[in-house]
Amino acid sequence: MSRPELISTDPSTGEEVWRGAEASAEDVAKAVEAARAAQPAWEARPLSERREVLQRFQNAVRDRREDLARMISRETGKPFWETQGEADAVMAKVDISMTAYQERTGNREKDGEHFRQALRHRPHGVLAVLGPYNFPAHLPNGHIVPGLLAGNTMVFKPSELTPGTAALMKECWDAAGLPDGCLQIVQGGGPAGKALAGHSDINGLLFTGSAGTGHALARQFADRPDKILALEMGGNNPLICWDVRENDLEAAAALIVQSAFLSAGQRCTNARRLIVRDKVHDEILHYVNEIAADLIVGAPFDEPQPFMGPVVSNRAADVLQEQYLNLVMSGAKQIRPLERPDADKPFLSPAIIDATNADRPDEEMFGPVLQLIRVADFDAAVREANNTRFGLSAGLISDDPELYERFRREIRAGIVNWNRPTNGASSAAPFGGVGDSGNHRASAYYAADYCAYPVASLEHDRIRGEIGVGRASYGEKKAAE
């Protein structure tokens, strides 16, 4: 009996990109079993040998950089200029992870008068990875590279929308000489993901995706404190634009547009809410509208290159249109409408909507929609910025350093930027947020922390057992007798 097939398509054209078998629960179990069998030998290898494999993977990606970028563009619709940057980030992750491993989880020893103190780190064992579609190479790679470096073996289920990207990444690992079993790929949708997350023999799960799925995983793992669970779940990110000088308005507008619409709004760090002073918002909106109107929306390989492509699928476009319509029905006023020129394709125009007086749900609208919120003063601006269950990214556009110091102190977010886009984040720094945005700062510099656990030891190379105070001497014992 043949297994169901998984097919990915180009959202720009509808053409088939990749086809392969979908993993069954039995396939997932076999993948975990293979990873378990390979793990002890992989951990036993000297760190230098594991580093060499990672460096060969880096070189393999460099050799296939254009192939990888093209595959990402074809499966996600992202412009080619952007996916080339993602391929570069995959390579950069190797050096970043090796530095983080040494800095945060390396071995340390200190000789004392009577014994040696040692701190070492050990891998958890077999770690599962559930990857997203928006950065289908970079984000799961941010779990896989530090996980393997620490001595874990990995079982990776990519998004069902981007299986071809995962398959190409696996080819690069094979070319690097990663031993059989150390990285297993299980392709499929929700059933495969549930089978992997629920498997009793994984030692942890590393997840990047929606808050809804993250909450379900947290409930599932609630009675399993023996398993590590790292979550990165997005945000309803605020961007405050305040007291900008007239000659800086156009530059501020460029920051707003980049924050809101880069990657067609499909970055978890995109600005979702633009918060402005009530009486002066028209000044900045003029420039935001002007720049947004000039943005090129197109297919990944169009020339000239587009600023943004489609959202990832027609289903994603349908959901976003419904969310937008619900805002309008609840009292929001359209400034730039959300348009979909072709109902059969997921190309959407950048949209701006005044949601000040609307009944706004606290949710992540994962696409090119920016909600304008007008407030009376900066106190109200900060309150509105913090008016969310999420806490991933936040930004302030202002010429006033005192305002930024206050903003930085009072805002509740893991990424806080000043006069930079909200979606600017370095892989050489921690990444993640608070609240419903996740835990463990998943997939960036602090990934080393959750890929290994610390082992503290007191050691001496000779048997030394002494009891001092509280033990009677021989003479005292005889006298007592």
Secondary structure by P-SEA (a helix, b strand, c coil): cccbbbbbbccccccccbbbbbbcaaaaaaaaaaaaaaccccccccaaaaaaaaaaaaaaaaaaaaaaaaaaaaaccccaaaaaaaaaaaaaaaaaaaaaaaacbbbbbbbcccbbbbbbbbbccbbbbbbbccccccaaaaaaaaaaaacccbbbbcccccaaaaaaaaaaaaaaccccccbbbbbbcaaaaaaaaacccccbbbbbccaaaaaaaaaaacccccbbbbbbbbcbbbbbbccccccaaaaaaaaaaaacccccccccccccbbbbccccaaaaaaaaaaaaaacccccccccccccccccccaaaaaaaaaaaaaaaaabbbbcccccccccccccccbbbbbccccccccccccccbbbbbbbccaaaaaaaaaccccccbbbbbcccaaaaaaaaaccccccccccccccccccccccccccccccccccccccccccbbbbbbcccccbbbbbccccccaaaaaaac
